[in-house]
Amino acid sequence: MKILQIFNRYVFEGGEENSVVRIFDVLNERHDVRQILFESNDWNDQGGAINRAKQAMAMIWNPASVKRVRKELESFQPDCILIHNLFPVGSAALLRYLTDQHIPVVYYVHN
């Protein structure tokens, strides 16, 4: 089975990130697993009111994250998608986009 795992890393590593790594390692023993990792730190150094407003909007719809996932879906063609966290960089737009692709999605709620 081909599985695409998506995770938005937090600024500080914690239990959820450790769980994502363990799940990836276990699944990868028997399946073809790829990851897309978004980095919250990418937005850390972008201060100012305008950038913060853009980031707030991008949490709802981030076209760059959708484009990145679309490219991976086209090349990898997974049988299912495993999501752990999409916020803030991945964005809620991915849920809408992935639903439209008719690929089964499993969404972990760790916290």
C-alpha positions, 0 to 999 in steps of 0.5 A, a space after each residue: 500500500 502507498 501511504 502519504 503522511 502529512 504533518 505540520 511540525 511545531 516550533 518546538 518538538 514534542 510528543 506529537 512529533 515523536 508519535 508521527 516519526 514512530 508511526 512513519 517508521 512502523 508503517 514504512 516496514 510494510 508499506 511504501 510511505 512518503 512524507 510531506 512535512 510543513 514547518 511552522 518555523 518557516 513563519 516564525 521570522 515573518 513579523 509585522 501586522 501585514 505578514 501576520 494577517 497573511 499568515 492568518 488567511 493562509 491557515 484557511 487557504 494556502 495555495 502553496 501547500 495545496 500545490 505541493 500536495 497536488 504534485 506529490 499526489 500526481 507523482 506518488 499516487 497514494 492509496 491513502 493519506 495520513 494526516 497528523 496536523 495541518 496548521 498553520 502552514 498546511 492549512 485547512 484548504 488541504 482537507 477540502 482539496 483531498 476530499 475532492 480527490 476521493 482518496 481515503 484520508 485518516 486524520 489523527 487527533 493527537 492532542 
